[in-house]
Amino acid sequence: MPRPVWSGTISFGLVAIPIKLYHGVSKKSVSFNQLDDRTMSRIRLKKVSAETGEDVPDDHIVKGYEISKGRYVVVDPDELEPFIPSATKSIDLEEFVDLDEIDPVYFDTPYIIAPDKTPKPYVLLARAMEEAGKVAIGRFVMRNKQYVAALRAQDGKLLMSTMVFADEVVSIGAIDELEGIDEIDVSAKEVKMAEALVESLSAAFEPDKYRDEYREQVLDLIERKAAGEEFEVPEVAAAAPKVVDLMAALEASVKAAKEARKRHPAGGPHEDAVKKSPAKKSSKAAAAAGSADDDADDTAAIAKPKRVRKSA
């Protein structure tokens, strides 16, 4: 069972609801350690001076903010202490808004809110918010950092997402390539063809269809190498030539999408494409693995190299 990352109360008016916070997402990634290929020992990073290259002890390391090239303002921890938010252990709700008023760009890290000790106030708030169709906006402090958060109800449960501050959002107008984009003319025929492509690819969102294929393939590679298997490195497929004619590209895309729909009316073309590039086993590995492993290995899209590359 996941462990709570924070506990406190949801407060609004004179009401205080005891709750616990759990991570709403469990990130999965593959991480590597840097090793000395002669001894296979871990590489340790050291704190050295960029000027002299010598080691710098911790008692000589200070915090500095660069105000111009090579110029820093040094700030002591004691000077920062008064600005650290007090740990109030409370999510203070300030207002309730409609969800469609919030641009998704403001949402940051998701959490699951669970009741702590007495569930009735939690259930009451969740039901009231769900029936009103409102999202609660509040503030709280976690690990000495202040957050703005949006709380919403779903199926009688409370979910929360921390939010970025308004001055952290990059303005669309700051992107040079988008300047004057509204003045570009496209023909009605091109729009219709693009709409046809969108329509042909429209489907209900199924998150389970989308996987981190790189992570799965790397883990498969590691597992096979750990078992001592040898594999040939597959050739990288050449990139498809770019189509200059926009209309031709749209027409070809619509045709391909329709054909894919006929072949895979439920899952779409993506799943089929994922399964088309199994890794090649060398004859040595195939003999060692036996026929029982062949079916499981056929879906792997990455082969194991015969030598380990050094980390950068």
Contacts in CASP RR format, 6 or more apart in sequence:
PFRMAT RR
TARGET T0000
AUTHOR 0000-0000-0000
METHOD contacts of the structure
MODEL  1
MPRPVWSGTISFGLVAIPIKLYHGVSKKSVSFNQLDDRTMSRIRLKKVSA
ETGEDVPDDHIVKGYEISKGRYVVVDPDELEPFIPSATKSIDLEEFVDLD
EIDPVYFDTPYIIAPDKTPKPYVLLARAMEEAGKVAIGRFVMRNKQYVAA
LRAQDGKLLMSTMVFADEVVSIGAIDELEGIDEIDVSAKEVKMAEALVES
LSAAFEPDKYRDEYREQVLDLIERKAAGEEFEVPEVAAAAPKVVDLMAAL
EASVKAAKEARKRHPAGGPHEDAVKKSPAKKSSKAAAAAGSADDDADDTA
AIAKPKRVRKSA
2 22 0 8 1.000
2 23 0 8 1.000
2 26 0 8 1.000
3 22 0 8 1.000
4 20 0 8 1.000
4 21 0 8 1.000
4 22 0 8 1.000
4 114 0 8 1.000
5 21 0 8 1.000
5 22 0 8 1.000
5 23 0 8 1.000
5 111 0 8 1.000
5 142 0 8 1.000
6 20 0 8 1.000
6 21 0 8 1.000
6 142 0 8 1.000
7 18 0 8 1.000
7 19 0 8 1.000
7 20 0 8 1.000
7 21 0 8 1.000
7 89 0 8 1.000
7 116 0 8 1.000
8 18 0 8 1.000
8 19 0 8 1.000
8 20 0 8 1.000
8 89 0 8 1.000
8 90 0 8 1.000
8 91 0 8 1.000
8 116 0 8 1.000
9 16 0 8 1.000
9 17 0 8 1.000
9 18 0 8 1.000
9 19 0 8 1.000
9 89 0 8 1.000
9 90 0 8 1.000
9 91 0 8 1.000
10 16 0 8 1.000
10 17 0 8 1.000
10 19 0 8 1.000
10 90 0 8 1.000
10 91 0 8 1.000
10 93 0 8 1.000
10 113 0 8 1.000
10 125 0 8 1.000
10 151 0 8 1.000
10 158 0 8 1.000
11 17 0 8 1.000
11 90 0 8 1.000
11 91 0 8 1.000
11 92 0 8 1.000
11 93 0 8 1.000
12 92 0 8 1.000
12 93 0 8 1.000
12 136 0 8 1.000
15 121 0 8 1.000
15 125 0 8 1.000
16 90 0 8 1.000
17 115 0 8 1.000
17 121 0 8 1.000
17 122 0 8 1.000
17 125 0 8 1.000
18 115 0 8 1.000
18 116 0 8 1.000
18 117 0 8 1.000
18 118 0 8 1.000
18 121 0 8 1.000
19 91 0 8 1.000
19 113 0 8 1.000
19 114 0 8 1.000
19 115 0 8 1.000
19 116 0 8 1.000
19 122 0 8 1.000
19 158 0 8 1.000
20 113 0 8 1.000
20 114 0 8 1.000
20 115 0 8 1.000
20 116 0 8 1.000
21 111 0 8 1.000
21 112 0 8 1.000
21 113 0 8 1.000
21 114 0 8 1.000
21 142 0 8 1.000
21 160 0 8 1.000
22 111 0 8 1.000
22 112 0 8 1.000
22 113 0 8 1.000
22 114 0 8 1.000
23 110 0 8 1.000
23 111 0 8 1.000
23 112 0 8 1.000
24 110 0 8 1.000
24 111 0 8 1.000
24 112 0 8 1.000
24 159 0 8 1.000
25 109 0 8 1.000
25 110 0 8 1.000
28 212 0 8 1.000
28 215 0 8 1.000
29 215 0 8 1.000
30 215 0 8 1.000
30 218 0 8 1.000
30 219 0 8 1.000
30 222 0 8 1.000
32 311 0 8 1.000
33 42 0 8 1.000
33 43 0 8 1.000
34 42 0 8 1.000
34 43 0 8 1.000
34 311 0 8 1.000
35 41 0 8 1.000
35 42 0 8 1.000
35 43 0 8 1.000
35 311 0 8 1.000
36 43 0 8 1.000
37 308 0 8 1.000
37 310 0 8 1.000
46 55 0 8 1.000
47 55 0 8 1.000
47 56 0 8 1.000
47 58 0 8 1.000
47 61 0 8 1.000
48 54 0 8 1.000
48 55 0 8 1.000
48 56 0 8 1.000
49 56 0 8 1.000
62 74 0 8 1.000
62 76 0 8 1.000
63 74 0 8 1.000
63 75 0 8 1.000
63 76 0 8 1.000
63 77 0 8 1.000
64 72 0 8 1.000
64 73 0 8 1.000
64 74 0 8 1.000
64 75 0 8 1.000
65 72 0 8 1.000
65 73 0 8 1.000
65 75 0 8 1.000
66 72 0 8 1.000
67 73 0 8 1.000
84 144 0 8 1.000
85 141 0 8 1.000
85 144 0 8 1.000
85 145 0 8 1.000
85 146 0 8 1.000
86 141 0 8 1.000
87 141 0 8 1.000
87 144 0 8 1.000
88 140 0 8 1.000
88 141 0 8 1.000
90 140 0 8 1.000
91 138 0 8 1.000
91 139 0 8 1.000
91 140 0 8 1.000
91 149 0 8 1.000
91 151 0 8 1.000
91 160 0 8 1.000
92 138 0 8 1.000
92 139 0 8 1.000
92 140 0 8 1.000
93 136 0 8 1.000
93 137 0 8 1.000
93 138 0 8 1.000
93 151 0 8 1.000
94 137 0 8 1.000
94 138 0 8 1.000
94 139 0 8 1.000
95 136 0 8 1.000
95 137 0 8 1.000
95 138 0 8 1.000
96 129 0 8 1.000
96 132 0 8 1.000
96 134 0 8 1.000
96 135 0 8 1.000
96 136 0 8 1.000
96 137 0 8 1.000
97 134 0 8 1.000
97 135 0 8 1.000
97 137 0 8 1.000
98 133 0 8 1.000
98 134 0 8 1.000
98 135 0 8 1.000
99 133 0 8 1.000
99 134 0 8 1.000
99 135 0 8 1.000
99 152 0 8 1.000
102 135 0 8 1.000
102 150 0 8 1.000
103 169 0 8 1.000
105 164 0 8 1.000
105 169 0 8 1.000
106 150 0 8 1.000
106 163 0 8 1.000
106 164 0 8 1.000
106 166 0 8 1.000
106 169 0 8 1.000
107 150 0 8 1.000
107 161 0 8 1.000
107 163 0 8 1.000
108 161 0 8 1.000
108 162 0 8 1.000
108 163 0 8 1.000
108 164 0 8 1.000
109 161 0 8 1.000
109 162 0 8 1.000
110 159 0 8 1.000
110 160 0 8 1.000
110 161 0 8 1.000
111 159 0 8 1.000
111 160 0 8 1.000
111 161 0 8 1.000
111 162 0 8 1.000
112 157 0 8 1.000
112 158 0 8 1.000
112 159 0 8 1.000
112 160 0 8 1.000
113 122 0 8 1.000
113 151 0 8 1.000
113 157 0 8 1.000
113 158 0 8 1.000
113 159 0 8 1.000
113 160 0 8 1.000
114 122 0 8 1.000
115 121 0 8 1.000
115 122 0 8 1.000
115 123 0 8 1.000
122 158 0 8 1.000
123 156 0 8 1.000
125 153 0 8 1.000
125 158 0 8 1.000
126 153 0 8 1.000
126 156 0 8 1.000
126 157 0 8 1.000
126 158 0 8 1.000
127 153 0 8 1.000
127 156 0 8 1.000
129 135 0 8 1.000
129 136 0 8 1.000
129 151 0 8 1.000
129 152 0 8 1.000
129 153 0 8 1.000
129 158 0 8 1.000
130 153 0 8 1.000
130 154 0 8 1.000
130 156 0 8 1.000
133 153 0 8 1.000
135 150 0 8 1.000
135 151 0 8 1.000
135 152 0 8 1.000
136 150 0 8 1.000
136 151 0 8 1.000
136 152 0 8 1.000
137 148 0 8 1.000
137 149 0 8 1.000
137 150 0 8 1.000
137 151 0 8 1.000
138 148 0 8 1.000
138 149 0 8 1.000
138 150 0 8 1.000
138 151 0 8 1.000
139 146 0 8 1.000
139 147 0 8 1.000
139 148 0 8 1.000
139 149 0 8 1.000
140 146 0 8 1.000
140 147 0 8 1.000
140 149 0 8 1.000
141 147 0 8 1.000
147 162 0 8 1.000
147 163 0 8 1.000
148 162 0 8 1.000
148 163 0 8 1.000
148 165 0 8 1.000
149 160 0 8 1.000
149 161 0 8 1.000
149 162 0 8 1.000
149 163 0 8 1.000
150 160 0 8 1.000
150 161 0 8 1.000
150 163 0 8 1.000
151 158 0 8 1.000
151 159 0 8 1.000
151 160 0 8 1.000
152 158 0 8 1.000
152 159 0 8 1.000
152 160 0 8 1.000
153 159 0 8 1.000
172 178 0 8 1.000
173 179 0 8 1.000
189 247 0 8 1.000
190 246 0 8 1.000
190 247 0 8 1.000
190 250 0 8 1.000
193 247 0 8 1.000
193 250 0 8 1.000
193 251 0 8 1.000
193 254 0 8 1.000
194 250 0 8 1.000
196 250 0 8 1.000
196 254 0 8 1.000
197 250 0 8 1.000
197 253 0 8 1.000
197 254 0 8 1.000
197 257 0 8 1.000
200 254 0 8 1.000
200 257 0 8 1.000
200 258 0 8 1.000
200 261 0 8 1.000
201 257 0 8 1.000
203 268 0 8 1.000
206 267 0 8 1.000
209 267 0 8 1.000
209 268 0 8 1.000
209 270 0 8 1.000
209 271 0 8 1.000
210 270 0 8 1.000
211 274 0 8 1.000
213 274 0 8 1.000
213 301 0 8 1.000
217 300 0 8 1.000
217 301 0 8 1.000
217 302 0 8 1.000
218 302 0 8 1.000
220 300 0 8 1.000
220 302 0 8 1.000
221 302 0 8 1.000
221 303 0 8 1.000
221 304 0 8 1.000
224 231 0 8 1.000
224 285 0 8 1.000
224 304 0 8 1.000
225 304 0 8 1.000
225 308 0 8 1.000
229 281 0 8 1.000
229 285 0 8 1.000
229 288 0 8 1.000
229 289 0 8 1.000
229 304 0 8 1.000
230 282 0 8 1.000
230 284 0 8 1.000
230 285 0 8 1.000
230 304 0 8 1.000
230 306 0 8 1.000
231 279 0 8 1.000
231 280 0 8 1.000
231 281 0 8 1.000
231 282 0 8 1.000
231 285 0 8 1.000
231 303 0 8 1.000
231 304 0 8 1.000
231 305 0 8 1.000
231 306 0 8 1.000
232 280 0 8 1.000
232 281 0 8 1.000
232 282 0 8 1.000
232 303 0 8 1.000
232 306 0 8 1.000
233 303 0 8 1.000
233 305 0 8 1.000
233 306 0 8 1.000
234 277 0 8 1.000
234 279 0 8 1.000
234 280 0 8 1.000
234 302 0 8 1.000
234 303 0 8 1.000
243 249 0 8 1.000
243 252 0 8 1.000
256 269 0 8 1.000
257 269 0 8 1.000
260 268 0 8 1.000
260 269 0 8 1.000
260 272 0 8 1.000
261 268 0 8 1.000
263 269 0 8 1.000
263 272 0 8 1.000
264 271 0 8 1.000
264 272 0 8 1.000
274 301 0 8 1.000
275 299 0 8 1.000
277 301 0 8 1.000
278 297 0 8 1.000
278 298 0 8 1.000
278 299 0 8 1.000
278 300 0 8 1.000
278 301 0 8 1.000
279 297 0 8 1.000
279 300 0 8 1.000
279 301 0 8 1.000
279 302 0 8 1.000
279 303 0 8 1.000
279 304 0 8 1.000
280 303 0 8 1.000
281 289 0 8 1.000
281 297 0 8 1.000
286 294 0 8 1.000
289 297 0 8 1.000
END
